[in-house]
Amino acid sequence: MIETQRLLLKPLTYDQLISYMRADGSLETELNLIPAPRIISPELKEALEETILPNVADPGKNYLFSTLWTIILQADKRMIGDLCFMGEPDAAGEIEIGYGTYEDFRNHGFMAEAVGGIIQWALKEPGIKGIVASTEKANIASYTVLEKNKFVKTGETETLYNWRLQTR
């Protein structure tokens, strides 16, 4: 678990991911948290079923780079968002991050703080030389999170900006 000023970042186990997907409050009960509304998009559901769960179940993989990390607001004892890595470091030592804040908790700086916390954790992991991310061009809040954490724009497509943080 990672602790920041206001947040706890908790990597979810396989069984906790199953509870997360049910979105029925069972995960919050297990973690002694107050349920907060959250919607699992079809894209996240597909990622959980096809990539995240199989990778977390694979004993040959470091599950910390495959699972969802839930973001818990300590003062309120609520889950407020999630982050994840898109797998273990590649041959160049890069990892990709993704993240999302639940609607009721946006615009409070929580995700910038959470990304900062996961960066500090990643800096201590052997072999990690860079962190990358992509954001939709229209999602100003998402790329502001990266800018606040010293990511640099490295390119773009028609709909996305690509970002990189050099860690070593």
N, C-alpha and C positions, 0 to 999 in steps of 0.2 A: 504494500500500500504506500502511496505517496501522499504526504501532507503539505499543503500550502497554507497561506495565511487564513483563508476562509473555507478551503475545500479539502476533501479526501478523494483520492483517485484510487479506485479498487478494481483490480483485474478480476473478471468473472470466470469462475470455473465452468466446466462443461454443464453440470447440473444447474448452475445459476443462469447460464445462457438459455437453457430450456425454460426456466421460470421467467426470465426476461421476455422471451418470445410470447409467452402466454399473456403477458400484460394484465394479469388478474390480481395484482397486489401480493402474490406469494413471495416474490423476490424481496419486496420491501419488508414484508413480515419477517423473512429469514434474516435480513440485515438490520432489523429493529429500526426501520425507517417509516416515515409517514408517506403513504402513497401520494404521488403527484401525477397529473395527467400526462401520458406520453403516447405518441402514435408511432407505430412501427410501419414505416413506408414499405411498399412492395419491394423496392430496391434493397432496403435493409433486410427484409425477411429473406429475400433471395440470397443475399450475401451470407446471412447467418446459416441458412440451410446448405448452400453449395460450397462455401469456402471456409467460413469461420469455424463452425462446429466440426467439420472433418479435420481441419488443421489443429484445433485444440485437442481433439481426440488422438492425434498422432503423437506417440511417445518420442518420436525422433525429432520433433520440433519444439522449440522454446515457446510455450503457449503464451508468454507475455507479449510476443510479437504477433500473435494471431487472434487473441481474444478482444472483446470489448472491455474497456476500462470505464466503469460507471463513475460519474462525477457527483459527489455528495456534498451538499451545502451543510457544513457542520452545524451552524446555528439553528437551522430549521429541520435538520435530520430528514432531508429530502434528496432524492435523485433529481439532478437538474440537467443532465446531458450525458454524452458519451464521447469517448475518443477511442481510436484504435490505430494500430500499425497495420499496414497492408502486407504483412509477412516479415520474415527475418531479413537481416541486412543482405543486400545483393553483393555481387563480386567486388563492387567498388566501395562497399561499406556504407551504402545509403539505405535508409528506411523511409517509407512514405507514411504520412499520418493523414487521418481523416477525423472529423469531429462534427458534433451537432449539439446545440443547446435546445432544450425543450422550450416551447413558445412562451410559457409563463415566466421564464427566467432570463430572457434575452435583454440585452442593453444594460447589463450591470457589471460588465468586465469579467464575468466568471470564466468564459472560455479563454480569454487571453491569459488569465491566471492559470488555468488548467494546462494549457499548451506550454506555458513557461515551466510548470512543474514536471511535465513529462519530458521536456527538453533536458532539464537538470538531471533526471533519472537516466536518460539516454546517454548523456555525456559521460556517465560512469560505466557504461557497458562497453566491453572490449569489442573492437572491430568497427564501431560506428564512426564514420567519417563525415556524414552529412545526412540531413533530414530534408525531404522534399514533400511538397503538397501541391494540389491543384484546387483552384476555386473558380466558380462561375463568375464571369465578368460582372454580372448584374448583382452579385451578392457582396455588397460593400462591407457588411459586417464581418463576413468570413475572411476577406483578405485584410481587413483592418487587424484582426487577431494575429495574422502572420506578420504584418508590418510592426506591430507592437512587440513582437518577439524577434525582431531583427532578421526576418526572412527577406530575401532579395528576389525580385521578379526576374526570372531567367528566360521567359518566352511566353508565347501565347498561341492559342488556336482561335478559331472563329468564336468559340463560346467560353473558353477557359484561359485563366492566367496560370502559369507554372511558377513555382516558388522553390527556393533552396536556402537552407541554413547550413553554413559550413561549421562543423563542430570541432574539427581538429585540423 
